[in-house]
Amino acid sequence: MCLCPSWLALIRNRARLCEKTMLSTDQKTPSVARLLGYAGLAPFIALTTLSFFVSSAHKPAVMFSLLAYGGTIISFLGAIHWGFAMLDARPSRSALLWGVCPSLLAWISLLLQVEPGLLLVAFVLLACLVVDYKTYPLYGLDHWLPMRLHLSIVAVVFTGLPALLGLSGLALEHL
């Protein structure tokens, strides 16, 4: 899936629409779901922060933990679409295929070195967001999109940043 300008424009336009109606749409999203969704960012933030301060002996375990958590989240995002497909009497092949793609890509990310694996996770998080912006409205779930956008931005930043810094050879002490 290409994140070409038309897809980015779609996300931007939907984000503006969601921002305009955020008060009313957030009221439809259950508070427990918001609490759990935002709490789910804690491992991204904590592990990324820890990766900057932990000793070099422990850094690989912290980074792999971040990669494994990111893979778990993208598998969850794909499973939502499998659930959507199950609602249809005759689910489309594309819906079923997309439902398993994130988990397969998560598995592949675990086979790579940590930094490229984290970049793959960040890309899949963005791809999931694009697909969700197209799919959620079909099921009347527009009100989840503002939270999805916020969660995705944080998750992408906190998986992409340590990956890019690691690939560039930069560490916190060099910044």
C-alpha positions in Angstrom: 0.0 0.0 0.0 1.4 3.3 -1.0 1.1 6.3 1.3 0.8 8.6 -1.7 -0.3 12.2 -1.5 -4.0 11.3 -2.1 -4.0 9.0 1.0 -2.2 11.6 3.1 -4.7 14.2 2.0 -7.5 11.8 3.0 -6.1 11.4 6.4 -5.5 15.2 6.8 -9.1 15.9 5.7 -10.6 13.3 8.0 -8.4 14.6 10.9 -9.8 18.1 10.3 -13.3 16.7 10.3 -12.7 14.7 13.4 -11.1 17.8 15.2 -14.2 19.9 14.4 -16.5 17.2 15.9 -14.1 15.9 18.6 -16.3 16.9 21.5 -19.3 15.1 20.2 -17.4 12.1 18.8 -15.3 11.6 21.9 -18.5 11.3 23.9 -19.5 8.3 21.8 -16.2 6.5 22.4 -16.5 4.7 25.7 -14.3 6.3 28.4 -13.0 2.8 29.3 -11.8 2.4 25.7 -10.1 5.8 25.8 -8.4 5.0 29.0 -7.2 1.6 27.8 -6.2 3.0 24.4 -4.1 5.8 25.8 -2.7 3.5 28.5 -1.6 1.2 25.7 0.9 3.9 24.7 2.8 3.5 28.0 5.0 0.7 26.8 5.9 2.6 23.6 6.9 5.7 25.7 8.5 3.9 28.5 10.6 1.5 26.4 11.7 4.2 24.0 12.7 6.5 26.9 14.4 3.6 28.6 16.4 2.8 25.4 18.1 6.1 25.6 19.3 5.7 29.2 19.8 1.9 29.7 23.4 0.5 29.6 24.6 -0.9 26.3 24.4 -4.4 27.8 20.6 -4.0 28.4 19.7 -2.0 25.3 19.1 -4.9 23.0 16.5 -6.4 25.4 14.7 -3.1 25.7 14.7 -2.5 22.0 13.5 -6.0 21.3 10.7 -5.5 23.9 9.7 -2.4 22.0 9.7 -4.2 18.7 7.6 -7.1 20.2 5.1 -4.7 21.7 4.7 -2.9 18.4 4.2 -6.2 16.6 1.5 -7.1 19.2 -0.3 -3.8 18.6 -0.3 -4.1 14.8 -1.5 -7.7 15.1 -4.4 -6.3 17.2 -5.2 -3.7 14.6 -5.4 -6.3 11.8 -7.6 -8.5 14.0 -10.1 -5.6 14.2 -10.5 -5.9 10.4 -10.9 -9.7 10.6 -13.8 -9.0 13.0 -15.3 -6.6 10.5 -15.1 -9.2 7.8 -16.8 -11.7 10.1 -19.8 -9.3 10.3 -20.4 -9.6 6.5 -22.4 -12.6 5.2 -20.0 -12.8 2.3 -16.7 -11.1 3.4 -14.5 -9.8 0.7 -11.2 -11.4 0.1 -9.4 -8.0 0.5 -11.0 -7.6 4.0 -9.9 -11.1 5.0 -6.4 -10.5 3.6 -6.0 -7.2 5.3 -7.1 -8.8 8.5 -4.0 -11.1 8.6 -1.5 -8.8 6.9 -0.5 -6.8 10.0 0.2 -10.0 12.0 2.3 -11.5 9.2 4.2 -8.2 8.9 4.6 -8.2 12.7 6.1 -11.6 12.5 8.5 -10.5 9.7 9.5 -7.5 11.8 10.7 -9.9 14.5 12.9 -11.8 12.0 14.7 -8.6 11.1 17.4 -6.7 13.0 15.7 -4.5 15.6 16.0 -1.1 13.9 14.6 -2.2 10.5 12.0 -4.2 12.4 10.9 -1.1 14.2 10.7 0.9 11.0 8.5 -1.9 9.5 6.3 -1.6 12.6 6.1 2.2 12.2 5.2 1.8 8.5 2.5 -0.8 9.3 1.0 1.4 12.0 0.7 4.1 9.4 -0.8 1.7 6.8 -3.3 0.5 9.4 -4.3 4.1 10.1 -4.9 4.7 6.4 -7.0 1.6 6.1 -8.9 2.5 9.2 -9.8 5.9 7.9 -11.2 4.2 4.8 -13.0 1.4 6.6 -14.3 2.6 10.0 -16.9 5.0 8.4 -18.3 2.0 6.5 -19.2 0.5 9.9 -20.4 3.8 11.5 -17.3 4.0 13.6 -16.1 7.4 12.6 -16.1 8.5 16.3 -13.1 6.2 17.0 -10.9 7.9 14.4 -9.7 10.9 16.5 -8.4 8.5 19.2 -6.9 6.2 16.5 -5.1 9.2 15.0 -3.6 10.2 18.3 -2.6 6.7 19.3 -1.0 6.1 15.9 1.0 9.3 15.9 2.5 8.5 19.3 3.2 4.9 18.4 4.8 5.8 15.1 7.1 8.4 16.7 8.1 6.1 19.6 8.9 3.2 17.3 10.4 5.3 14.5 12.6 7.5 16.5 14.8 4.9 18.3 15.0 3.0 15.0 16.2 6.0 13.0 18.6 7.0 15.8 19.9 3.4 16.0 20.4 3.1 12.3 22.2 6.5 12.1 24.5 5.4 15.0 23.4 8.3 17.2 22.9 7.8 20.9 21.5 10.2 23.5 24.9 11.1 24.7 25.8 12.3 21.2 22.8 14.6 20.9 
